[in-house]
Every structure is written in structure tokens, then in C-alpha cells.
Amino acid sequence: MIDELDRRVIAALQLNGRASWNSVSRWVGASETTAQRRYQALRERRLVHVVGAVELDRTGSGSSMLVRVHAKPGKGLELAELLAACPETRFLAVVTGTADLIVDFVARDNEELMRLLFTDLPGAHLITGTECVAVIRSFTSAAMWDTGLLPAEAVADLRPATLAPPCDRDDWDRAPQALSALEQAVADALAQDGRLPVSALARRLDRSESSVSRALERLVARGVLHFRTLVEPALLGYQAEFMVWLSIEPDQLDAAGRQLARHPGTKFLAAATGRFNLVGHMVLPRRTDLFRYTGEVIGALPGLNASDVTVHLATLKGAWTRLDQGA
């Protein structure tokens, strides 16, 4: 569906979703015009989405709850559609293993979470069971993931200086800072199109370019807004996409999280509550690589008590964006 140049363009944007076309062109082996044209073609086919994503804990805008869902036999896809349409669903994958669906719900507060899980859960009549784990701290995020398709020099050049691994943050104990009305409007617009130029943002919001530019700079400088490039991993050569669910001794959780976060296949990793207190979203080149991965990577983690793997069959939604409707 795509060629090597397309993959290099995607890899560059994965490192920095708002990188200039001049910067991208230096590393993909094509002119600015060609790189931009390739991206626009991928975007029009809905194979690639660049979106702005707000850090929930830094803004107090909500909290994440990962839910393992068991569906009635033969009803998994019907249920997936109902859950994907829910506005509180940030991520949804159809998986195989000890669950049928993995859903990431984001709720503003406990009242909203209770309503969602216990009163108004979409497709409840199709569900036979759920298991919830609350995300409490991230070790790494999808914005930090490197596809490995570009050299280390490209990573150093393209990746924003403000982007650092969440496990190295020193502000976890600070109170969240709510966004101003303009900052929220900028973030909302960029959640739809992360490469929207400041001039277009200003027109859409009916504000001056200077005020919009300053608001965007504040969001990025404070580490509140990151840019993600959403793409099916198989298009980049990663045939195995899966989630790991790990039970780690509490006094070894930080060490295990930092160790697993360094693995090149780790896209997302977070500490959580419940039976599984370390949860990650991973990719590998081949499904057969899972055999060695479970023994050499998961098995080597300090304090490991138990592990589970759910393999992705399809990802319907990520960063609140539908991902399964490409041409």
C-alpha cells in the first residue's frame, strides 16, 4: 500500500508531528514538495493521522481507565463499534487472548466514570465481563516511540527538545494547571489536525496569529501538548502488535517499568492499579518474535509475578481518532 519513501516520511513525523517540511526532507531523501505531497496523499487515504494530544495529568482534564472487555460469542465487532462511538473512548482495539476488546476510557471525575462503567456503558447487553485498571503514571508514551526507520542523527534533529520520557519527569507531584479558554481551543483544533498552520488556526478561532502562536508555544513548552502520528504498525514493518499485562512486586515496579520502557518495541507503558500493575502497548517485526520476547524481555523483568499478552487483531480508535477507515 505504501513505499519506502512513504515510510520515511511517516517515521520523520512520528519523531515530530509538526516538523517543518524542510526538516523532514533532510532525512527522507526527497524534496520538501515531494515529502509534503506524499503526506497529503497518505492523509487523504486516512492511513496517517497527525494529532495533538493533551497530557491529562498536567491539565487535570481527566484520568485514564483501561478496560479489558469480554463480549458475548460472535458479538465482539458489534460491541466494538458501539464502544468506539462513545466520546469518552480514547483508544479501542479488538484483541485475542484473555480479552476480546481493550478500551481506554477517559473520564473527568469519579462521577463520570461511575456513570460510564455502571450506568450508561454502551453495548452492556453484549458484555459478559470487564476488568478495569486505572493508569496512575506513565513510563513512556507513543509520542516518544521511534520507528527505527531513520538514523539516530534524525532522532536528535527532529525530536522536540521539550519531549522527554515521562519516567524522568520531576513534576508528578505538582498540581495540574487548567488550560485557558484559548489554549483549550487551540488544543481542540489540533486534536483534529496536528499540522494545522498557525494562520489557519487563527482564522478558525477568530483570533490573531500572534495570540494563537503564543498559546501554542506555551502548551508545547509546558509539556502539556504533544503531537502523535497515528499509523497502522504493519505499514511500517511491524506485524505483531500486542499489549502486555504484568504483575510486578510493588518495590520493583519503578525498576521494571524503566527497564521495559527502554525496549525499542515499547510504544506505551504505564503503572496501573489492580491485578496488573504494569501495562504496555508493544510492537515487534514478526509474531514469531513473541516467543523470544516473552522469555528474554518479559521474563527478565525484576519482580515479575505473572504476565499476560493480548494480541491486536484491529485497532479501531487511537487518541480519539478512528483508525480503521482508511482507503
WOCORCOR-V639444 format. One record per backbone hydrogen bond with DSSP energy under -0.5 kcal/mol. CO is the residue of the C=O (numbers start at 1). NH is the residue of the N-H. Records with the same first field share a line. If there is no record, write none. Layout:
CO=NH + NH
This chain:
3=7
4=8
5=9
6=10
7=11
8=12
9=13
10=14
11=15
12=16
15=160
16=19
20=24
21=25
22=26
23=27
24=27 + 28
25=29 + 30
31=35
32=36
33=37
34=38
35=39
36=40
37=41
38=42
39=43
40=44
41=45
42=47 + 48
43=46
45=327
47=232
49=51 + 230
50=194
51=228
53=226
54=56
55=59
56=59 + 60 + 61
58=177
63=107
64=135
65=105
66=133
67=69 + 103
68=131
69=71 + 100 + 101
70=128 + 129
72=75
75=79
76=80
77=81
78=82
79=83
80=84
81=85
83=86
86=89
88=90 + 106
90=320
91=104
92=316 + 317
93=95 + 102
94=313 + 314
96=311
100=95
101=69
102=93
103=67 + 105
104=90 + 91
105=65 + 107
107=63
109=113
110=114
111=115
112=116
113=117
114=118 + 119
115=119 + 120
121=124
123=126
124=127
126=72
129=70
131=68
133=66
134=273
137=271
139=167
140=269
141=144
142=145
145=147
151=154 + 155
152=156
153=157
154=158
155=159
160=163
162=164
165=168
166=169
171=174
176=178
180=184
181=185
182=186
183=187
184=188
185=189
186=190
187=191
188=192
189=192 + 193
190=52
193=196
197=201
198=202
199=203
200=204
201=205
202=206 + 207
208=212
209=213
210=214
211=215
212=216
213=217
214=218
215=219
216=220
217=221
218=222
219=224 + 225
220=223
224=55
226=53
228=51 + 230
229=231
230=49
232=235
233=236 + 238
234=237
237=239
239=241
240=284
241=312
242=282
243=310
244=280
245=308
246=248 + 277 + 278
247=305 + 306
249=252 + 253
250=253
252=256
253=257
254=258
255=259
256=260
257=261
258=262
259=262
260=263
263=266
265=267 + 283
268=281
269=139 + 140
270=279
271=136 + 137
275=277
277=272
278=246
279=270
280=244
281=267 + 268
282=242
284=240
285=239
286=289
287=290
288=291 + 292
289=293
290=294
291=295
292=296 + 297
293=297 + 298
294=299
298=301
301=304
303=249
306=247
308=245
310=243
311=96
314=94 + 316
316=323 + 324
317=92
318=321
321=318
